[in-house]
Amino acid sequence: MAEATRTGRARTGRRFSAAAFARHRRAFLFILPALTLYVVFIVYPLALSLWGSLFRWRGLRQQGFIGLDNFVRLVEPPSRDLLFGAFGHNVIWFAGVMLLQNGLGLIFAYLLFRRGRGTALLQSVFFFPAVLSPVIVGALWKLLLSPEGAVEAMLSALGLMEGRLTILGNSTYALYVLIAIDAWNWMGLPVLIFLAGLRQIHPSVFEAARLDGAGPVRTLWSIALPLLVPAVSSLTTLSFINTFNQFDLVYVMQGVAGNPNYATDTLVTYFYRLAFGAIGAVGITDIGLALALGSALFLLLTLVTILLIRFFERRTVQPA
C-alpha cells in the first residue's frame, strides 16, 4: 500500500513538473530576445574586459598573461595620483548629489505634498530638466557660464561683478559648479519618487502627528522620512551608480582631461584617457591599465550597491 502511494505521488510530481516546465518554457521564450541582447552586449563584453585586464597589451594587441600586474600598476606612480584624485572627485560628487539633488528633492516633494493643489504643473516644472540629455545640459551651461556669456552679462548689469567670469577655469570651484548643474539636471527624479512615496503613506499617520502637536519639520523628519526608506534606498543606490559613472557632463564642459588641471577629473574620464588617449595626444594609451580600472570600478559598484541595499533593507519601517 505504501509503495503504491509513493508511486502515485512520484507520477503526480512528474506531471506537475512537466506542466510547470511547459509554462516556464513558454515564459522563457518571451524573455529570450531581451536575454540574448543582454548577454551579447553586456555580459560578454564585461567578461572579456575582466579577462583582458589579466594580460599585457601592446597597443590593441593582447599579449602574455601577467595576472594582477595591471592592478598593481594602477595604484603605483604615476597612475596613483590621477586615480586617487579622480576617485576623490567622485566621492565629493556623490556627497553633493545626495545633499543638493536628493536632499532638496525631499524638501520640495514635501512642500508639494502639503500644498495639495496645483502640484501637477509644479511637478512638470521640476521634472523638465530631467528630459534633457546631459550633453545638451552641459553644452547650454558651458555657453551660459563662459566669458562674455549670459551669466556674466547679467552679473555685470547688476553691478555684482567686474571683469571676466572664469568660474569653469577655476580649479577651486569648477567641480562644485558641475555638481550643482548635475543636481539641477536630475532634481525632478527624487521629487517625483519622494512625492509618490508620501502619497502612499496613509493620511491617518499625518493626522495623528498633527494631533500630537508635531510641526511640519518634525513630521517630515520623524514620521515621513522613516517611512520613505525604500525611496531613499533606490535614490541613494542610483545616485551612487550614476555618480561613479559620471562622464558626459565633464566631457562636454571640461574636456576629457577634466580641466582645469584635472580638477574635475572622474574615474570614467581617466578610464577614457587610458583606453583612447587624450585629444591631440599620441602614444599614451594603455589598454591593460584601462581594463584594470574598468574591472575595479565594476567590482566597486557591485560591492557598494549590495551593501547599500542590505543597509536600507534593515531600516525599512512599515506603518502600523
Secondary structure, DSSP 8 states (H G I E B T S, - for coil): -HHHHHHHHHHHHHHHHHHHHHHHHHHHHHHHHHHHHHIIIIIHHHHHHHHHTTEEEETTEEEEE-TTHHHHHHTSTTHHHHHHHHHHHHHHHHHHIIIIIIIHHHHHHHHHHHH-TTHHHHHHHHHGGGGS-HHHHHHHHHHHHSTTSHHHHHHHHTTS--S---GGG-TTTHHHHHHHHHHHHHTHHHHHHHHHHHHHS-HHHHHHHHHTT--HHHIIIIIIHHHTHHHHHHHHHHHHHHHHT--HHHHHHHTTTTSSTTTT--HHHHHHHHHH--TT--S---HHHHHHHHHHHHHHHHHHHHHHHHHHHTT-----
